[in-house]
Amino acid sequence: MIDSPIHVTDAAFEKTVLQSALPVVVDFWAPWCGPCRLIAPALEKIAKDYAGKLIVAKVNTDENPEWATRFGVQGIPTLLFVANGKVIHRQVGALPEGMLRDVVEQFLDVVQTASAQSKS
């Protein structure tokens, strides 16, 4: 079980994110980005608290620009909430941890509802 953010390269993105059985929160970030550093501790807590329910993936856009470009990421941090290979939600900019958790909860609710509907 993954209980901390995983660092994803362009080469591993498709397998790790788009083909993941679990929903994924993708954090497009860069080491020089202040707001990115601000949300990092919240993302680490979320990865731990939601282990087994979702994966937090971090993509360093300086080293791995391909997928950021494909998804039209203009500013960082940009969080993509991905389930079953599709972007369900996009959050641009840093959020306080409480608001970030709310977005994660809503994302998981949407994914679970969609999953339940596709099974019925």
CNS distance restraints for C-alpha pairs under 8 A (distance, minus, plus):
assign (resid   1 and name CA) (resid  51 and name CA) 6.42 0.50 0.50
assign (resid   1 and name CA) (resid  52 and name CA) 5.85 0.50 0.50
assign (resid   2 and name CA) (resid  47 and name CA) 7.60 0.50 0.50
assign (resid   2 and name CA) (resid  48 and name CA) 7.85 0.50 0.50
assign (resid   2 and name CA) (resid  51 and name CA) 5.81 0.50 0.50
assign (resid   2 and name CA) (resid  52 and name CA) 6.85 0.50 0.50
assign (resid   2 and name CA) (resid  55 and name CA) 6.90 0.50 0.50
assign (resid   3 and name CA) (resid  47 and name CA) 5.20 0.50 0.50
assign (resid   3 and name CA) (resid  48 and name CA) 4.30 0.50 0.50
assign (resid   3 and name CA) (resid  49 and name CA) 7.54 0.50 0.50
assign (resid   3 and name CA) (resid  50 and name CA) 7.52 0.50 0.50
assign (resid   3 and name CA) (resid  51 and name CA) 4.83 0.50 0.50
assign (resid   3 and name CA) (resid  52 and name CA) 7.77 0.50 0.50
assign (resid   3 and name CA) (resid  55 and name CA) 7.87 0.50 0.50
assign (resid   4 and name CA) (resid  44 and name CA) 5.69 0.50 0.50
assign (resid   4 and name CA) (resid  45 and name CA) 7.81 0.50 0.50
assign (resid   4 and name CA) (resid  47 and name CA) 4.95 0.50 0.50
assign (resid   4 and name CA) (resid  48 and name CA) 5.65 0.50 0.50
assign (resid   4 and name CA) (resid  51 and name CA) 7.88 0.50 0.50
assign (resid   4 and name CA) (resid  56 and name CA) 7.14 0.50 0.50
assign (resid   5 and name CA) (resid  43 and name CA) 7.21 0.50 0.50
assign (resid   5 and name CA) (resid  44 and name CA) 6.01 0.50 0.50
assign (resid   5 and name CA) (resid  47 and name CA) 5.93 0.50 0.50
assign (resid   5 and name CA) (resid  55 and name CA) 7.08 0.50 0.50
assign (resid   5 and name CA) (resid  56 and name CA) 4.76 0.50 0.50
assign (resid   5 and name CA) (resid  57 and name CA) 5.42 0.50 0.50
assign (resid   5 and name CA) (resid  58 and name CA) 6.52 0.50 0.50
assign (resid   6 and name CA) (resid  55 and name CA) 7.85 0.50 0.50
assign (resid   6 and name CA) (resid  56 and name CA) 6.40 0.50 0.50
assign (resid   6 and name CA) (resid  57 and name CA) 4.88 0.50 0.50
assign (resid   6 and name CA) (resid  58 and name CA) 6.02 0.50 0.50
assign (resid   7 and name CA) (resid  57 and name CA) 5.82 0.50 0.50
assign (resid   7 and name CA) (resid  58 and name CA) 4.82 0.50 0.50
assign (resid   7 and name CA) (resid  59 and name CA) 6.06 0.50 0.50
assign (resid   7 and name CA) (resid  60 and name CA) 7.83 0.50 0.50
assign (resid   8 and name CA) (resid  12 and name CA) 6.04 0.50 0.50
assign (resid   8 and name CA) (resid  13 and name CA) 5.99 0.50 0.50
assign (resid   8 and name CA) (resid  16 and name CA) 7.36 0.50 0.50
assign (resid   8 and name CA) (resid  57 and name CA) 6.24 0.50 0.50
assign (resid   8 and name CA) (resid  58 and name CA) 5.91 0.50 0.50
assign (resid   8 and name CA) (resid  59 and name CA) 5.35 0.50 0.50
assign (resid   8 and name CA) (resid  60 and name CA) 7.93 0.50 0.50
assign (resid   9 and name CA) (resid  13 and name CA) 6.00 0.50 0.50
assign (resid   9 and name CA) (resid  59 and name CA) 6.46 0.50 0.50
assign (resid   9 and name CA) (resid  60 and name CA) 7.81 0.50 0.50
assign (resid   9 and name CA) (resid  63 and name CA) 7.94 0.50 0.50
assign (resid   9 and name CA) (resid  64 and name CA) 5.88 0.50 0.50
assign (resid  10 and name CA) (resid  14 and name CA) 7.93 0.50 0.50
assign (resid  10 and name CA) (resid  59 and name CA) 7.98 0.50 0.50
assign (resid  10 and name CA) (resid  64 and name CA) 5.34 0.50 0.50
assign (resid  10 and name CA) (resid  65 and name CA) 7.37 0.50 0.50
assign (resid  10 and name CA) (resid  66 and name CA) 6.14 0.50 0.50
assign (resid  10 and name CA) (resid  67 and name CA) 6.36 0.50 0.50
assign (resid  12 and name CA) (resid  16 and name CA) 5.84 0.50 0.50
assign (resid  13 and name CA) (resid  17 and name CA) 5.44 0.50 0.50
assign (resid  13 and name CA) (resid  18 and name CA) 6.97 0.50 0.50
assign (resid  13 and name CA) (resid  67 and name CA) 7.65 0.50 0.50
assign (resid  14 and name CA) (resid  18 and name CA) 4.84 0.50 0.50
assign (resid  14 and name CA) (resid  19 and name CA) 6.21 0.50 0.50
assign (resid  15 and name CA) (resid  19 and name CA) 5.01 0.50 0.50
assign (resid  15 and name CA) (resid  20 and name CA) 6.75 0.50 0.50
assign (resid  16 and name CA) (resid  20 and name CA) 5.66 0.50 0.50
assign (resid  17 and name CA) (resid  24 and name CA) 6.25 0.50 0.50
assign (resid  17 and name CA) (resid  26 and name CA) 7.80 0.50 0.50
assign (resid  17 and name CA) (resid  57 and name CA) 7.63 0.50 0.50
assign (resid  17 and name CA) (resid  82 and name CA) 7.35 0.50 0.50
assign (resid  17 and name CA) (resid  85 and name CA) 7.10 0.50 0.50
assign (resid  18 and name CA) (resid  82 and name CA) 7.33 0.50 0.50
assign (resid  18 and name CA) (resid  83 and name CA) 7.59 0.50 0.50
assign (resid  18 and name CA) (resid  84 and name CA) 6.61 0.50 0.50
assign (resid  18 and name CA) (resid  85 and name CA) 4.02 0.50 0.50
assign (resid  18 and name CA) (resid  86 and name CA) 7.24 0.50 0.50
assign (resid  19 and name CA) (resid  84 and name CA) 6.79 0.50 0.50
assign (resid  19 and name CA) (resid  85 and name CA) 5.99 0.50 0.50
assign (resid  20 and name CA) (resid  24 and name CA) 7.40 0.50 0.50
assign (resid  20 and name CA) (resid  83 and name CA) 7.80 0.50 0.50
assign (resid  20 and name CA) (resid  84 and name CA) 6.99 0.50 0.50
assign (resid  20 and name CA) (resid  85 and name CA) 7.50 0.50 0.50
assign (resid  21 and name CA) (resid  84 and name CA) 7.00 0.50 0.50
assign (resid  22 and name CA) (resid  52 and name CA) 7.73 0.50 0.50
assign (resid  22 and name CA) (resid  53 and name CA) 6.38 0.50 0.50
assign (resid  22 and name CA) (resid  54 and name CA) 5.29 0.50 0.50
assign (resid  22 and name CA) (resid  55 and name CA) 6.69 0.50 0.50
assign (resid  22 and name CA) (resid  83 and name CA) 7.06 0.50 0.50
assign (resid  22 and name CA) (resid  84 and name CA) 7.91 0.50 0.50
assign (resid  23 and name CA) (resid  53 and name CA) 7.22 0.50 0.50
assign (resid  23 and name CA) (resid  54 and name CA) 4.91 0.50 0.50
assign (resid  23 and name CA) (resid  55 and name CA) 6.40 0.50 0.50
assign (resid  23 and name CA) (resid  81 and name CA) 7.39 0.50 0.50
assign (resid  23 and name CA) (resid  82 and name CA) 5.79 0.50 0.50
assign (resid  23 and name CA) (resid  83 and name CA) 4.53 0.50 0.50
assign (resid  23 and name CA) (resid  84 and name CA) 7.12 0.50 0.50
assign (resid  23 and name CA) (resid 108 and name CA) 7.64 0.50 0.50
assign (resid  23 and name CA) (resid 111 and name CA) 7.64 0.50 0.50
assign (resid  24 and name CA) (resid  54 and name CA) 5.57 0.50 0.50
assign (resid  24 and name CA) (resid  55 and name CA) 4.71 0.50 0.50
assign (resid  24 and name CA) (resid  56 and name CA) 5.77 0.50 0.50
assign (resid  24 and name CA) (resid  57 and name CA) 6.79 0.50 0.50
assign (resid  24 and name CA) (resid  80 and name CA) 7.98 0.50 0.50
assign (resid  24 and name CA) (resid  81 and name CA) 5.93 0.50 0.50
assign (resid  24 and name CA) (resid  82 and name CA) 5.12 0.50 0.50
assign (resid  24 and name CA) (resid  83 and name CA) 6.37 0.50 0.50
assign (resid  25 and name CA) (resid  54 and name CA) 7.43 0.50 0.50
assign (resid  25 and name CA) (resid  55 and name CA) 6.24 0.50 0.50
assign (resid  25 and name CA) (resid  56 and name CA) 4.83 0.50 0.50
assign (resid  25 and name CA) (resid  57 and name CA) 6.06 0.50 0.50
assign (resid  25 and name CA) (resid  79 and name CA) 6.46 0.50 0.50
assign (resid  25 and name CA) (resid  80 and name CA) 5.73 0.50 0.50
assign (resid  25 and name CA) (resid  81 and name CA) 4.65 0.50 0.50
assign (resid  25 and name CA) (resid  82 and name CA) 6.26 0.50 0.50
assign (resid  26 and name CA) (resid  56 and name CA) 6.02 0.50 0.50
assign (resid  26 and name CA) (resid  57 and name CA) 4.71 0.50 0.50
assign (resid  26 and name CA) (resid  58 and name CA) 5.73 0.50 0.50
assign (resid  26 and name CA) (resid  59 and name CA) 7.09 0.50 0.50
assign (resid  26 and name CA) (resid  79 and name CA) 5.35 0.50 0.50
assign (resid  26 and name CA) (resid  80 and name CA) 5.01 0.50 0.50
assign (resid  26 and name CA) (resid  81 and name CA) 6.38 0.50 0.50
assign (resid  26 and name CA) (resid  82 and name CA) 7.45 0.50 0.50
assign (resid  27 and name CA) (resid  56 and name CA) 7.42 0.50 0.50
assign (resid  27 and name CA) (resid  57 and name CA) 6.07 0.50 0.50
assign (resid  27 and name CA) (resid  58 and name CA) 4.66 0.50 0.50
assign (resid  27 and name CA) (resid  59 and name CA) 6.02 0.50 0.50
assign (resid  27 and name CA) (resid  77 and name CA) 6.61 0.50 0.50
assign (resid  27 and name CA) (resid  78 and name CA) 5.99 0.50 0.50
assign (resid  27 and name CA) (resid  79 and name CA) 4.62 0.50 0.50
assign (resid  27 and name CA) (resid  80 and name CA) 6.71 0.50 0.50
assign (resid  28 and name CA) (resid  58 and name CA) 6.08 0.50 0.50
assign (resid  28 and name CA) (resid  59 and name CA) 4.88 0.50 0.50
assign (resid  28 and name CA) (resid  60 and name CA) 6.14 0.50 0.50
assign (resid  28 and name CA) (resid  61 and name CA) 6.13 0.50 0.50
assign (resid  28 and name CA) (resid  68 and name CA) 6.95 0.50 0.50
assign (resid  28 and name CA) (resid  73 and name CA) 7.99 0.50 0.50
assign (resid  28 and name CA) (resid  76 and name CA) 6.27 0.50 0.50
assign (resid  28 and name CA) (resid  77 and name CA) 5.59 0.50 0.50
assign (resid  28 and name CA) (resid  78 and name CA) 5.27 0.50 0.50
assign (resid  28 and name CA) (resid  79 and name CA) 6.23 0.50 0.50
assign (resid  29 and name CA) (resid  33 and name CA) 6.99 0.50 0.50
assign (resid  29 and name CA) (resid  36 and name CA) 5.72 0.50 0.50
assign (resid  29 and name CA) (resid  58 and name CA) 7.05 0.50 0.50
assign (resid  29 and name CA) (resid  59 and name CA) 6.16 0.50 0.50
assign (resid  29 and name CA) (resid  60 and name CA) 5.17 0.50 0.50
assign (resid  29 and name CA) (resid  61 and name CA) 5.84 0.50 0.50
assign (resid  29 and name CA) (resid  76 and name CA) 5.60 0.50 0.50
assign (resid  29 and name CA) (resid  77 and name CA) 5.08 0.50 0.50
assign (resid  29 and name CA) (resid  78 and name CA) 7.14 0.50 0.50
assign (resid  30 and name CA) (resid  36 and name CA) 6.96 0.50 0.50
assign (resid  30 and name CA) (resid  60 and name CA) 5.11 0.50 0.50
assign (resid  30 and name CA) (resid  61 and name CA) 5.72 0.50 0.50
assign (resid  30 and name CA) (resid  62 and name CA) 6.06 0.50 0.50
assign (resid  30 and name CA) (resid  76 and name CA) 7.54 0.50 0.50
assign (resid  30 and name CA) (resid  77 and name CA) 7.94 0.50 0.50
assign (resid  31 and name CA) (resid  36 and name CA) 7.70 0.50 0.50
assign (resid  31 and name CA) (resid  37 and name CA) 7.53 0.50 0.50
assign (resid  31 and name CA) (resid  60 and name CA) 7.49 0.50 0.50
assign (resid  33 and name CA) (resid  37 and name CA) 6.54 0.50 0.50
assign (resid  33 and name CA) (resid  76 and name CA) 7.36 0.50 0.50
assign (resid  33 and name CA) (resid  77 and name CA) 7.74 0.50 0.50
assign (resid  34 and name CA) (resid  38 and name CA) 6.34 0.50 0.50
assign (resid  35 and name CA) (resid  39 and name CA) 6.50 0.50 0.50
assign (resid  35 and name CA) (resid  76 and name CA) 7.87 0.50 0.50
assign (resid  35 and name CA) (resid  77 and name CA) 6.72 0.50 0.50
assign (resid  35 and name CA) (resid  93 and name CA) 7.16 0.50 0.50
assign (resid  35 and name CA) (resid  94 and name CA) 5.60 0.50 0.50
assign (resid  36 and name CA) (resid  40 and name CA) 6.30 0.50 0.50
assign (resid  36 and name CA) (resid  76 and name CA) 6.93 0.50 0.50
assign (resid  36 and name CA) (resid  77 and name CA) 5.24 0.50 0.50
assign (resid  36 and name CA) (resid  94 and name CA) 6.87 0.50 0.50
assign (resid  37 and name CA) (resid  41 and name CA) 7.77 0.50 0.50
assign (resid  38 and name CA) (resid  94 and name CA) 7.22 0.50 0.50
assign (resid  39 and name CA) (resid  43 and name CA) 6.28 0.50 0.50
assign (resid  39 and name CA) (resid  94 and name CA) 6.09 0.50 0.50
assign (resid  39 and name CA) (resid  95 and name CA) 7.04 0.50 0.50
assign (resid  39 and name CA) (resid  96 and name CA) 7.43 0.50 0.50
assign (resid  39 and name CA) (resid  97 and name CA) 7.30 0.50 0.50
assign (resid  40 and name CA) (resid  44 and name CA) 6.24 0.50 0.50
assign (resid  41 and name CA) (resid  45 and name CA) 6.33 0.50 0.50
assign (resid  42 and name CA) (resid  46 and name CA) 6.16 0.50 0.50
assign (resid  42 and name CA) (resid  97 and name CA) 5.42 0.50 0.50
assign (resid  42 and name CA) (resid 100 and name CA) 7.88 0.50 0.50
assign (resid  43 and name CA) (resid  47 and name CA) 6.04 0.50 0.50
assign (resid  43 and name CA) (resid  56 and name CA) 7.03 0.50 0.50
assign (resid  44 and name CA) (resid  48 and name CA) 6.35 0.50 0.50
assign (resid  44 and name CA) (resid  56 and name CA) 7.95 0.50 0.50
assign (resid  45 and name CA) (resid  49 and name CA) 5.99 0.50 0.50
assign (resid  46 and name CA) (resid  50 and name CA) 5.79 0.50 0.50
assign (resid  46 and name CA) (resid  56 and name CA) 7.81 0.50 0.50
assign (resid  46 and name CA) (resid 101 and name CA) 7.31 0.50 0.50
assign (resid  47 and name CA) (resid  51 and name CA) 5.73 0.50 0.50
assign (resid  47 and name CA) (resid  54 and name CA) 7.30 0.50 0.50
assign (resid  47 and name CA) (resid  55 and name CA) 6.33 0.50 0.50
assign (resid  47 and name CA) (resid  56 and name CA) 5.60 0.50 0.50
assign (resid  50 and name CA) (resid  54 and name CA) 5.90 0.50 0.50
assign (resid  50 and name CA) (resid  55 and name CA) 7.84 0.50 0.50
assign (resid  51 and name CA) (resid  55 and name CA) 7.01 0.50 0.50
assign (resid  59 and name CA) (resid  64 and name CA) 6.68 0.50 0.50
assign (resid  60 and name CA) (resid  64 and name CA) 5.78 0.50 0.50
assign (resid  60 and name CA) (resid  65 and name CA) 7.69 0.50 0.50
assign (resid  61 and name CA) (resid  65 and name CA) 4.70 0.50 0.50
assign (resid  61 and name CA) (resid  68 and name CA) 6.65 0.50 0.50
assign (resid  64 and name CA) (resid  68 and name CA) 7.80 0.50 0.50
assign (resid  65 and name CA) (resid  69 and name CA) 6.12 0.50 0.50
assign (resid  66 and name CA) (resid  70 and name CA) 6.30 0.50 0.50
assign (resid  67 and name CA) (resid  71 and name CA) 6.06 0.50 0.50
assign (resid  68 and name CA) (resid  72 and name CA) 6.12 0.50 0.50
assign (resid  68 and name CA) (resid  73 and name CA) 5.08 0.50 0.50
assign (resid  69 and name CA) (resid  73 and name CA) 5.95 0.50 0.50
assign (resid  73 and name CA) (resid  78 and name CA) 6.75 0.50 0.50
assign (resid  75 and name CA) (resid  92 and name CA) 6.97 0.50 0.50
assign (resid  75 and name CA) (resid  93 and name CA) 7.49 0.50 0.50
assign (resid  76 and name CA) (resid  92 and name CA) 6.79 0.50 0.50
assign (resid  76 and name CA) (resid  93 and name CA) 6.29 0.50 0.50
assign (resid  77 and name CA) (resid  92 and name CA) 6.11 0.50 0.50
assign (resid  77 and name CA) (resid  93 and name CA) 5.17 0.50 0.50
assign (resid  77 and name CA) (resid  94 and name CA) 6.41 0.50 0.50
assign (resid  78 and name CA) (resid  90 and name CA) 7.03 0.50 0.50
assign (resid  78 and name CA) (resid  91 and name CA) 5.68 0.50 0.50
assign (resid  78 and name CA) (resid  92 and name CA) 4.37 0.50 0.50
assign (resid  78 and name CA) (resid  93 and name CA) 6.00 0.50 0.50
assign (resid  79 and name CA) (resid  90 and name CA) 5.72 0.50 0.50
assign (resid  79 and name CA) (resid  91 and name CA) 4.99 0.50 0.50
assign (resid  79 and name CA) (resid  92 and name CA) 6.29 0.50 0.50
assign (resid  80 and name CA) (resid  87 and name CA) 6.34 0.50 0.50
assign (resid  80 and name CA) (resid  88 and name CA) 7.61 0.50 0.50
assign (resid  80 and name CA) (resid  89 and name CA) 5.99 0.50 0.50
assign (resid  80 and name CA) (resid  90 and name CA) 4.66 0.50 0.50
assign (resid  80 and name CA) (resid  91 and name CA) 6.47 0.50 0.50
assign (resid  81 and name CA) (resid  87 and name CA) 5.69 0.50 0.50
assign (resid  81 and name CA) (resid  88 and name CA) 5.54 0.50 0.50
assign (resid  81 and name CA) (resid  89 and name CA) 5.04 0.50 0.50
assign (resid  81 and name CA) (resid  90 and name CA) 6.21 0.50 0.50
assign (resid  81 and name CA) (resid 107 and name CA) 7.10 0.50 0.50
assign (resid  82 and name CA) (resid  86 and name CA) 5.35 0.50 0.50
assign (resid  82 and name CA) (resid  87 and name CA) 4.42 0.50 0.50
assign (resid  82 and name CA) (resid  88 and name CA) 5.64 0.50 0.50
assign (resid  82 and name CA) (resid  89 and name CA) 7.30 0.50 0.50
assign (resid  83 and name CA) (resid  87 and name CA) 6.60 0.50 0.50
assign (resid  83 and name CA) (resid  88 and name CA) 6.74 0.50 0.50
assign (resid  83 and name CA) (resid 111 and name CA) 6.82 0.50 0.50
assign (resid  88 and name CA) (resid 107 and name CA) 7.49 0.50 0.50
assign (resid  89 and name CA) (resid 107 and name CA) 7.49 0.50 0.50
assign (resid  95 and name CA) (resid  99 and name CA) 6.10 0.50 0.50
assign (resid  95 and name CA) (resid 100 and name CA) 5.73 0.50 0.50
assign (resid  96 and name CA) (resid 100 and name CA) 6.19 0.50 0.50
assign (resid  97 and name CA) (resid 101 and name CA) 6.11 0.50 0.50
assign (resid  98 and name CA) (resid 102 and name CA) 6.36 0.50 0.50
assign (resid  99 and name CA) (resid 103 and name CA) 6.34 0.50 0.50
assign (resid 100 and name CA) (resid 104 and name CA) 6.27 0.50 0.50
assign (resid 101 and name CA) (resid 105 and name CA) 6.11 0.50 0.50
assign (resid 102 and name CA) (resid 106 and name CA) 6.20 0.50 0.50
assign (resid 103 and name CA) (resid 107 and name CA) 6.07 0.50 0.50
assign (resid 104 and name CA) (resid 108 and name CA) 6.18 0.50 0.50
assign (resid 105 and name CA) (resid 109 and name CA) 6.16 0.50 0.50
assign (resid 106 and name CA) (resid 110 and name CA) 6.21 0.50 0.50
assign (resid 107 and name CA) (resid 111 and name CA) 6.21 0.50 0.50
assign (resid 108 and name CA) (resid 112 and name CA) 6.02 0.50 0.50
assign (resid 109 and name CA) (resid 113 and name CA) 6.02 0.50 0.50
assign (resid 110 and name CA) (resid 114 and name CA) 6.05 0.50 0.50
assign (resid 111 and name CA) (resid 115 and name CA) 5.98 0.50 0.50
assign (resid 112 and name CA) (resid 116 and name CA) 6.04 0.50 0.50
assign (resid 113 and name CA) (resid 117 and name CA) 6.17 0.50 0.50
assign (resid 114 and name CA) (resid 118 and name CA) 6.17 0.50 0.50
assign (resid 115 and name CA) (resid 119 and name CA) 6.42 0.50 0.50
assign (resid 116 and name CA) (resid 120 and name CA) 6.48 0.50 0.50
